[in-house]
Amino acid sequence: MSKYLRFQLIEQKPKTKVIAVQSKTHPIRLGIIKWWSSWRQYAFFPETGTIFNVECLNDIQSYIKGLR
C-alpha cells in the first residue's frame, strides 16, 4: 500500500485495465495507468502540472509491476 497514493480501477477493458492514481490527502486525480500498445506494457500518464517524489514514483512503479 502507498502512503500517499490511492489506486482505483476506473475501466475494465477486455484484456487490460485503466487505473486512476489519486492523492490520499486531496480529492484530485494525479494521472492514470493504462496499457500503451506501442510498448506492449502498462504506462503512467500524469496529469499536467503534477509533481512526484521518488517515493510516489516507486509506488506507481510497484503498482504497474503488479498488473502484469
C-alpha positions in Angstrom: 0.0 0.0 0.0 1.1 3.5 -0.8 1.5 6.1 2.0 0.3 9.0 -0.3 -1.5 7.5 -3.3 -4.7 5.6 -3.9 -5.1 3.4 -7.0 -8.7 3.0 -8.3 -10.0 0.9 -11.2 -11.9 3.2 -13.5 -12.3 0.9 -16.5 -12.1 -2.8 -17.1 -11.4 -3.5 -20.8 -11.5 -7.0 -22.3 -7.8 -7.5 -21.8 -6.5 -4.5 -19.8 -7.4 -2.1 -17.1 -7.4 1.7 -16.6 -6.4 2.8 -13.1 -6.7 6.3 -11.6 -3.9 7.4 -9.4 -5.2 9.8 -6.8 -3.9 11.6 -3.8 -4.9 10.2 -0.4 -5.0 13.7 1.1 -6.6 15.7 -1.7 -9.6 14.7 -3.9 -7.7 15.1 -7.2 -6.6 12.7 -9.9 -2.8 12.8 -10.4 -2.8 10.6 -13.5 -3.8 7.3 -14.9 -2.2 3.9 -15.6 -3.2 2.3 -18.8 -2.0 -0.1 -21.5 0.3 1.5 -24.0 0.1 -0.7 -27.1 3.2 0.8 -28.8 5.3 -0.5 -25.9 3.1 -3.6 -25.1 3.0 -2.7 -21.4 1.3 -0.5 -18.9 2.5 3.1 -18.5 1.7 6.0 -16.3 0.1 9.1 -17.8 0.5 12.1 -15.3 -1.9 15.0 -15.3 -0.5 18.3 -16.4 1.2 20.2 -13.7 1.7 17.3 -11.3 5.0 16.7 -9.4 6.1 13.4 -7.9 8.8 12.5 -5.5 10.9 9.3 -5.5 8.6 7.5 -3.0 5.5 8.2 -5.1 7.2 7.2 -8.3 8.3 3.9 -6.6 4.7 3.3 -5.5 3.4 3.8 -9.1 6.2 1.5 -10.5 5.3 -1.2 -7.9 1.6 -1.0 -8.8 2.4 -1.3 -12.5 4.6 -4.3 -11.9 1.7 -5.9 -10.1 -0.5 -5.5 -13.2 1.5 -7.9 -15.3 
